[in-house]
Amino acid sequence: MFGFLEKYIMGPMAKISTFRPVRAIVAAGMASIPLTIVGSAFLVLGILPQAFPILGEIWAVSFDKFVALTLFAYKCSMGILSLYLALVIGYEYTKIYVEEEELNLNPLNGGILSVFAFFMTIPELIWQDGMMTTVTGETTIGGWTVGGDSLARLSTSGLFTAILMSILAVQLYRLCVKKNWVVKMPEAVPEGVARSFTALIPAFVVAISVLVIQLVFILCGTDIYKVVAIPFGFVTSITNTLPGLLVIFFVVHALWLVGIHGANIVMGLVNPILLANMASNVDGKFLVAAGEFTNAYVTIGGSGATLVLTLLMAFTARSEQLKMLGRASLGPAIFNINEPIIFGLPIVYNPSLAIPFLLAPLASTTVAYLGIQVGFAGKTVVQTPWPTPVGIGAFIGAGGDIKAGILAIICVLVAGAIWFPFFKAYDNKLLKEEEELANT
């Protein structure tokens, strides 16, 4: 089994994880966490009366008077998340080339050029009566469409366009520098001024390239934004089905079994989709996998859904090895951190524990998906910190739905039921080894 995982999963995914665009996207996703959590915190304040009707009258004479102002913390985070990602991806992607190819690139220039390229895809234009004109309608003024929280294409719906435009802008910037298509200033010019002028020609190249691509698509009756949405819409649809989620979490845990941090690789690419789904839920849609769905329901206690395993080790293990490791790992496990168990038990390359490590999160995924799909628990509308303890993250994420917290606990128990027989067998095995060693 490990040979199969190494050949067909570890190899390809390990190679993907080294791709520079993937590393830049993962870094950008990590950088966006503070914004999404802070914005969601203010959203919680606005929707608390929906979860606790008893607060309705209190909020009506107090907080509701200022909610239009406080919600801007959400609208200016999730509402323009694509803008932030474009900037950070451009910065991180350029920084990677500076460090690995030692090119004379400025990461900040890369970030600015990425935002520039992305913004040129936002206005909507059409070819009409032999000339280019901007689209105008009830919610579109001069080609700029206003959505629920901000300019529609700056929200999470523009994430994939922002990613591709950032990659294109940095590649064009890199090409210009490698070909020496830059404005060189005299040595007497301050370094900051000289550096800014090195982006002058790359900016022209980026502008012309994006405009030409946009022109071709507009003449075909579409634009870059709409074309990008087609393939990535299919990817997004996969995350909104139970089979799709099961495949995603299987790959995550299969990578862990052969020593690769599967969550960093796979979820680094999936998390932008989950953020977009959460924003859609706020706007009235119903998407099960959204926000912190993973740590709230699937991997409670860490990858493998090992919270109950840690409790079993700490309080019921007969072997000293498991007992001591369980007690040492209990604190981190409460906050969804279980590297001590993965590498200390170990789970990596351990045939005795590979099956429950794969099955437990798949079972909790199934329970969580069905529980939300049938309406037992509310959809996720709030982003919570990933280390939030069991039940609390789901409760807050669903906007204060107590049933979501109950569903998370049910997921823990289901995963624990899968872990229990394997834990007992492994505990007995280690106990026997310890007794033989003591006798020797």
C-alpha positions as CSV (number, residue, x, y, z in Angstrom):
1,M,0.0,0.0,0.0
2,F,2.8,2.4,0.9
3,G,4.5,1.6,-2.3
4,F,1.4,2.5,-4.2
5,L,1.0,5.7,-2.3
6,E,4.6,6.7,-2.9
7,K,4.4,6.0,-6.6
8,Y,1.0,7.4,-7.6
9,I,0.2,10.0,-5.0
10,M,3.4,11.1,-3.1
11,G,5.4,11.5,-6.3
12,P,3.0,13.7,-8.3
13,M,1.8,15.8,-5.3
14,A,5.4,16.3,-4.0
15,K,6.3,17.6,-7.5
16,I,3.3,19.9,-7.6
17,S,4.2,21.3,-4.1
18,T,7.5,22.5,-5.5
19,F,6.0,24.5,-8.3
20,R,6.6,28.1,-7.7
21,P,3.1,29.3,-8.4
22,V,1.7,26.8,-6.0
23,R,4.1,27.9,-3.3
24,A,3.1,31.6,-3.9
25,I,-0.6,30.7,-3.7
26,V,-0.2,28.8,-0.5
27,A,1.7,31.8,1.0
28,A,-1.0,34.2,-0.1
29,G,-3.7,32.0,1.5
30,M,-1.8,32.0,4.8
31,A,-1.4,35.8,4.6
32,S,-5.1,36.3,4.1
33,I,-6.1,34.4,7.4
34,P,-6.0,37.6,9.6
35,L,-8.2,39.5,7.2
36,T,-10.8,36.8,6.9
37,I,-11.0,36.1,10.7
38,V,-11.2,39.8,11.6
39,G,-13.8,40.5,9.0
40,S,-15.9,37.4,10.0
41,A,-15.7,38.5,13.7
42,F,-17.5,41.7,12.8
43,L,-20.0,39.8,10.7
44,V,-20.8,37.7,13.8
45,L,-21.7,40.8,15.7
46,G,-24.2,41.7,13.0
47,I,-25.9,38.3,12.9
48,L,-26.0,37.3,16.6
49,P,-29.7,38.1,17.0
50,Q,-30.4,35.6,14.3
51,A,-28.8,32.9,16.4
52,F,-30.1,34.2,19.7
53,P,-33.5,36.0,19.3
54,I,-33.3,37.1,22.9
55,L,-30.7,39.6,21.8
56,G,-33.0,41.1,19.2
57,E,-34.4,44.0,21.3
58,I,-31.0,44.8,22.9
59,W,-29.3,44.9,19.5
60,A,-32.2,47.1,18.1
61,V,-31.5,49.9,20.5
62,S,-27.7,49.5,20.5
63,F,-25.5,47.7,18.1
64,D,-27.9,47.8,15.1
65,K,-27.5,51.6,15.0
66,F,-23.9,51.1,14.0
67,V,-24.0,47.8,12.1
68,A,-23.8,49.6,8.7
69,L,-20.4,50.9,9.8
70,T,-19.0,47.8,11.5
71,L,-20.0,45.5,8.6
72,F,-17.5,47.4,6.5
73,A,-14.8,45.4,8.3
74,Y,-16.3,42.4,6.6
75,K,-17.0,44.0,3.3
76,C,-13.4,45.4,3.1
77,S,-11.9,42.0,3.8
78,M,-14.0,39.2,2.2
79,G,-15.6,41.7,-0.1
80,I,-12.3,42.5,-1.8
81,L,-10.3,39.4,-1.0
82,S,-9.2,38.9,-4.6
83,L,-7.4,42.2,-4.5
84,Y,-5.4,41.2,-1.5
85,L,-4.5,37.8,-3.0
86,A,-3.4,39.4,-6.2
87,L,-1.0,41.6,-4.3
88,V,0.4,38.9,-2.1
89,I,0.7,36.3,-4.8
90,G,2.6,38.8,-7.0
91,Y,4.9,39.7,-4.1
92,E,5.6,36.1,-3.0
93,Y,6.0,34.8,-6.6
94,T,8.5,37.5,-7.4
95,K,10.3,36.9,-4.1
96,I,10.8,33.3,-5.0
97,Y,12.5,34.2,-8.3
98,V,14.7,36.7,-6.5
99,E,15.9,34.0,-4.0
100,E,16.2,31.1,-6.4
101,E,17.3,32.7,-9.7
102,E,19.0,35.8,-8.1
103,L,17.3,38.1,-10.5
104,N,17.2,41.8,-9.9
105,L,13.5,41.9,-9.3
106,N,11.6,43.9,-6.7
107,P,8.9,41.8,-5.0
108,L,6.8,45.0,-4.3
109,N,6.9,45.8,-8.1
110,G,5.7,42.2,-8.7
111,G,2.8,42.7,-6.4
112,I,1.8,46.1,-7.9
113,L,2.0,44.7,-11.5
114,S,-0.2,41.8,-10.4
115,V,-2.9,44.1,-9.1
116,F,-2.6,46.2,-12.2
117,A,-3.1,43.2,-14.4
118,F,-6.0,41.9,-12.3
119,F,-7.8,45.3,-12.3
120,M,-7.7,45.4,-16.1
121,T,-10.0,42.3,-16.1
122,I,-12.6,43.7,-13.9
123,P,-14.5,46.3,-16.1
124,E,-17.0,44.7,-18.5
125,L,-16.8,45.7,-22.1
126,I,-18.5,44.6,-25.3
127,W,-18.0,45.1,-29.0
128,Q,-21.1,46.9,-30.3
129,D,-21.8,48.8,-33.5
130,G,-18.2,48.6,-34.6
131,M,-16.7,50.0,-31.4
132,M,-15.7,49.0,-27.9
133,T,-18.2,50.2,-25.2
134,T,-18.5,49.6,-21.5
135,V,-21.5,47.7,-20.2
136,T,-24.1,49.7,-18.4
137,G,-27.1,48.5,-16.4
138,E,-28.8,48.7,-13.0
139,T,-25.8,47.5,-11.1
140,T,-23.1,48.2,-13.7
141,I,-21.8,51.7,-14.2
142,G,-19.1,52.4,-16.8
143,G,-18.3,48.7,-16.9
144,W,-17.9,48.3,-13.2
145,T,-20.4,46.0,-11.7
146,V,-21.4,46.5,-8.0
147,G,-22.1,43.3,-6.1
148,G,-23.5,42.6,-2.6
149,D,-20.4,43.8,-0.7
150,S,-18.3,45.7,-3.2
151,L,-17.3,45.6,-6.8
152,A,-18.5,42.1,-7.8
153,R,-15.3,41.0,-9.5
154,L,-13.1,42.0,-6.5
155,S,-14.9,39.6,-4.2
156,T,-14.1,35.9,-3.8
157,S,-15.6,35.2,-7.2
158,G,-12.5,36.8,-8.7
159,L,-10.0,34.6,-6.8
160,F,-8.9,32.5,-9.8
161,T,-8.7,35.4,-12.2
162,A,-6.5,37.2,-9.6
163,I,-4.3,34.1,-9.3
164,L,-3.8,33.7,-13.1
165,M,-3.2,37.4,-13.7
166,S,-0.7,37.6,-10.9
167,I,1.3,34.6,-12.4
168,L,1.1,36.2,-15.9
169,A,2.3,39.7,-14.6
170,V,5.2,38.2,-12.6
171,Q,6.3,36.1,-15.6
172,L,6.3,39.1,-17.9
173,Y,8.2,41.2,-15.3
174,R,10.7,38.4,-15.0
175,L,11.0,38.1,-18.8
176,C,11.7,41.9,-19.1
177,V,14.5,41.8,-16.5
178,K,16.1,38.6,-18.0
179,K,16.1,40.2,-21.4
180,N,17.3,43.5,-19.9
181,W,14.2,45.4,-21.1
182,V,14.4,47.9,-18.3
183,V,15.2,51.6,-17.8
184,K,18.7,52.0,-16.3
185,M,19.2,55.1,-14.3
186,P,22.6,56.7,-13.5
187,E,24.3,55.6,-10.3
188,A,23.7,59.0,-8.8
189,V,20.0,58.4,-8.8
190,P,18.7,57.1,-5.4
191,E,18.1,53.4,-5.2
192,G,14.4,53.7,-4.5
193,V,13.9,55.9,-7.6
194,A,16.0,53.7,-9.8
195,R,14.1,50.6,-8.7
196,S,10.7,52.1,-9.5
197,F,11.9,52.9,-13.0
198,T,12.9,49.3,-13.6
199,A,9.2,48.5,-13.5
200,L,8.3,51.0,-16.2
201,I,8.8,48.9,-19.3
202,P,7.4,45.7,-17.6
203,A,4.3,47.7,-16.8
204,F,3.9,48.6,-20.4
205,V,4.4,44.9,-21.4
206,V,1.9,43.7,-18.8
207,A,-0.7,46.3,-19.9
208,I,-0.3,45.5,-23.6
209,S,-0.4,41.8,-23.1
210,V,-3.5,41.8,-20.9
211,L,-5.3,44.3,-23.2
212,V,-4.5,42.2,-26.3
213,I,-5.8,39.0,-24.6
214,Q,-8.9,40.9,-23.4
215,L,-9.5,42.3,-26.9
216,V,-9.5,38.8,-28.4
217,F,-12.0,37.5,-25.9
218,I,-14.3,40.6,-26.1
219,L,-14.4,40.2,-29.9
220,C,-15.5,36.6,-29.2
221,G,-18.3,37.8,-27.0
222,T,-16.7,37.2,-23.6
223,D,-13.8,38.4,-21.5
224,I,-10.8,37.0,-19.5
225,Y,-12.9,36.9,-16.2
226,K,-15.7,34.8,-17.8
227,V,-13.3,32.5,-19.5
228,V,-11.3,31.8,-16.4
229,A,-14.6,31.1,-14.5
230,I,-15.4,28.1,-16.8
231,P,-12.7,25.6,-15.8
232,F,-12.4,26.9,-12.2
233,G,-16.2,26.7,-11.9
234,F,-15.8,23.0,-12.5
235,V,-13.1,22.7,-9.8
236,T,-15.3,24.6,-7.4
237,S,-18.2,22.2,-8.1
238,I,-16.1,19.3,-7.1
239,T,-15.7,20.7,-3.5
240,N,-19.5,21.0,-3.3
241,T,-20.1,17.2,-3.7
242,L,-19.6,14.5,-1.2
243,P,-17.5,12.3,-3.6
244,G,-15.3,15.3,-4.4
245,L,-14.7,16.1,-0.7
246,L,-13.9,12.4,0.0
247,V,-11.3,12.4,-2.8
248,I,-9.7,15.6,-1.5
249,F,-9.4,14.4,2.1
250,F,-8.2,11.0,1.0
251,V,-5.3,12.6,-0.9
252,V,-4.5,14.8,2.1
253,H,-4.2,11.9,4.4
254,A,-2.5,9.6,1.9
255,L,0.2,12.1,1.6
256,W,0.6,12.3,5.4
257,L,1.1,8.5,5.5
258,V,4.2,8.8,3.5
259,G,5.6,11.8,5.4
260,I,4.3,14.7,3.3
261,H,2.3,17.5,5.0
262,G,-0.8,16.8,2.9
263,A,-2.9,19.7,4.4
264,N,-0.3,22.3,3.4
265,I,-0.2,21.1,-0.2
266,V,-3.8,20.2,-1.0
267,M,-5.7,22.5,1.3
268,G,-3.5,25.4,0.3
269,L,-5.2,25.1,-3.1
270,V,-8.6,24.2,-1.8
271,N,-9.0,26.9,0.9
272,P,-9.5,29.8,-1.5
273,I,-12.5,27.8,-2.9
274,L,-13.8,27.3,0.7
275,L,-13.5,31.0,1.3
276,A,-15.4,31.8,-1.9
277,N,-18.1,29.3,-0.8
278,M,-18.4,31.0,2.6
279,A,-18.9,34.4,0.9
280,S,-21.5,32.9,-1.3
281,N,-23.3,31.6,1.8
282,V,-23.4,35.1,3.3
283,D,-25.0,36.3,0.0
284,G,-27.8,33.7,0.4
285,K,-26.4,30.6,-1.4
286,F,-26.2,27.2,0.3
287,L,-22.8,25.5,0.0
288,V,-21.9,22.8,2.6
289,A,-18.1,22.9,2.3
290,A,-17.2,26.5,3.2
291,G,-14.9,28.5,5.5
292,E,-13.2,26.3,8.2
293,F,-15.3,23.2,7.3
294,T,-12.1,21.1,7.5
295,N,-11.0,21.8,11.1
296,A,-14.5,22.4,12.4
297,Y,-15.9,19.0,11.3
298,V,-13.3,16.8,9.5
299,T,-9.9,16.9,11.1
300,I,-10.8,17.7,14.7
301,G,-7.8,17.1,16.8
302,G,-5.6,17.3,13.7
303,S,-5.2,15.4,10.5
304,G,-6.7,11.9,10.8
305,A,-9.4,13.3,13.3
306,T,-7.3,12.1,16.2
307,L,-8.9,13.9,19.1
308,V,-10.5,10.8,20.6
309,L,-7.3,8.8,19.8
310,T,-5.4,11.3,22.0
311,L,-7.9,11.0,24.8
312,L,-7.8,7.2,24.6
313,M,-4.0,7.2,24.7
314,A,-3.8,9.6,27.6
315,F,-6.5,8.0,29.9
316,T,-6.9,4.4,28.9
317,A,-3.6,3.2,27.3
318,R,-1.9,0.3,29.1
319,S,1.4,0.7,27.4
320,E,3.7,3.4,28.9
321,Q,4.7,4.6,25.5
322,L,1.1,5.5,24.4
323,K,0.1,6.8,27.8
324,M,3.0,9.3,28.0
325,L,2.7,10.4,24.4
326,G,-1.1,10.8,24.8
327,R,-0.7,13.1,27.9
328,A,2.0,15.1,26.2
329,S,-0.1,15.5,23.0
330,L,-3.4,16.3,24.7
331,G,-3.0,20.0,24.9
332,P,-2.0,20.6,21.3
333,A,-4.8,18.1,20.1
334,I,-7.5,20.3,21.7
335,F,-6.4,23.0,19.3
336,N,-6.2,20.7,16.2
337,I,-2.4,20.2,16.3
338,N,-1.3,16.6,16.2
339,E,2.2,16.4,14.7
340,P,3.5,14.9,18.0
341,I,1.2,11.9,17.3
342,I,1.8,11.7,13.6
343,F,5.5,11.5,14.0
344,G,5.8,10.2,17.6
345,L,3.2,7.4,17.6
346,P,4.1,7.2,14.7
347,I,1.3,7.2,12.1
348,V,3.7,7.9,9.2
349,Y,4.7,4.6,7.5
350,N,2.8,2.7,10.2
351,P,0.6,-0.1,8.7
352,S,-1.1,-0.7,12.1
353,L,-2.6,2.8,12.0
354,A,-2.8,3.6,8.3
355,I,-6.4,2.4,7.8
356,P,-8.1,4.4,10.7
357,F,-6.0,7.4,9.7
358,L,-7.6,7.3,6.2
359,L,-11.1,6.2,7.2
360,A,-11.8,8.4,10.3
361,P,-11.7,11.8,8.4
362,L,-13.7,10.3,5.5
363,A,-16.3,9.2,8.0
364,S,-16.5,12.6,9.7
365,T,-16.6,14.3,6.3
366,T,-19.6,12.1,5.4
367,V,-21.4,12.8,8.6
368,A,-20.7,16.6,8.5
369,Y,-21.7,16.9,4.8
370,L,-25.0,15.0,5.3
371,G,-25.8,16.8,8.6
372,I,-25.5,20.2,6.9
373,Q,-27.1,19.1,3.6
374,V,-30.3,17.9,5.3
375,G,-30.5,21.0,7.4
376,F,-29.6,19.6,10.8
377,A,-26.8,22.2,11.2
378,G,-26.6,25.6,9.6
379,K,-24.3,26.5,6.7
380,T,-20.9,28.2,7.4
381,V,-21.0,32.0,7.2
382,V,-18.2,33.0,9.5
383,Q,-14.5,32.3,9.2
384,T,-13.0,31.0,12.5
385,P,-9.3,30.4,13.4
386,W,-8.3,26.8,12.5
387,P,-7.1,25.9,16.1
388,T,-10.6,26.7,17.6
389,P,-11.5,23.7,19.8
390,V,-14.2,21.1,18.9
391,G,-17.7,22.4,18.7
392,I,-16.8,26.0,19.3
393,G,-15.5,26.5,15.7
394,A,-18.6,24.9,14.2
395,F,-20.9,26.8,16.4
396,I,-19.4,30.2,15.6
397,G,-18.8,29.3,12.0
398,A,-22.6,28.6,11.5
399,G,-23.4,32.0,13.0
400,G,-24.2,30.7,16.5
401,D,-26.0,27.5,15.5
402,I,-25.9,25.2,18.5
403,K,-26.7,22.2,16.2
404,A,-23.5,22.8,14.3
405,G,-21.6,22.4,17.5
406,I,-23.5,19.2,18.2
407,L,-22.8,17.9,14.7
408,A,-19.0,18.5,15.3
409,I,-19.2,16.4,18.4
410,I,-21.0,13.7,16.6
411,C,-18.2,13.8,14.0
412,V,-15.6,13.3,16.7
413,L,-17.4,10.3,18.2
414,V,-17.8,8.7,14.8
415,A,-14.1,9.1,14.1
416,G,-13.3,7.9,17.6
417,A,-15.4,4.7,17.0
418,I,-13.2,3.9,14.0
419,W,-10.0,4.6,15.9
420,F,-10.9,2.6,19.0
421,P,-10.3,-1.1,17.8
422,F,-7.1,-0.1,16.0
423,F,-5.9,1.7,19.1
424,K,-6.6,-1.3,21.4
425,A,-4.8,-3.6,19.1
426,Y,-1.8,-1.3,18.8
427,D,-1.8,-0.7,22.6
428,N,-1.8,-4.4,23.3
429,K,1.1,-4.9,20.8
430,L,3.2,-2.2,22.5
431,L,2.3,-3.5,26.0
432,K,3.5,-7.0,25.0
433,E,6.8,-5.5,23.6
434,E,7.3,-3.5,26.8
435,E,6.7,-6.6,29.0
436,E,9.1,-8.7,26.9
437,L,11.7,-6.0,27.2
438,A,11.2,-5.7,31.0
439,N,11.6,-9.5,31.3
440,T,14.8,-9.4,29.3
